[in-house]
Amino acid sequence: MYAIIATGGKQYRVAPGQKVRVEMLTADVGSNVDFNEVMMVADGDNIKVGTPYVAGGKVTATVKAHGRGDKVRIVKHRRRKHYHKEQGHRQYFTELEITNISG
């Protein structure tokens, strides 16, 4: 069984017991989070596809940790123009463990 959910402007394929890193959520570590924006639920050959969301679809997850990802280097350079700019970015994330899929 798996589902496709939308959170943080991205879509994720999740299954029960799976750990997934999503964009930062405002939830405490150890609390449960419900996702109602379920785009698809598949259980073997039984597949439900929403338009855009599955009616009554819900995915429950437990917040395991918060953190920051690896640094991404941004380099801008124009040849022969004496222009060189470097920048870095570390994105915040929330690590979730999927506990239940219903739909």
Secondary structure, 3 states (H helix, E strand, C coil): CEEEEEECCEEEEECCCCEEEEECCCCCCCCEEEECCEEEEEECCEEEECCCCCCCCEEEEEEEEEEECCCEEEEEEECCCCEEEEEEECCEEEEEEEEEEEC
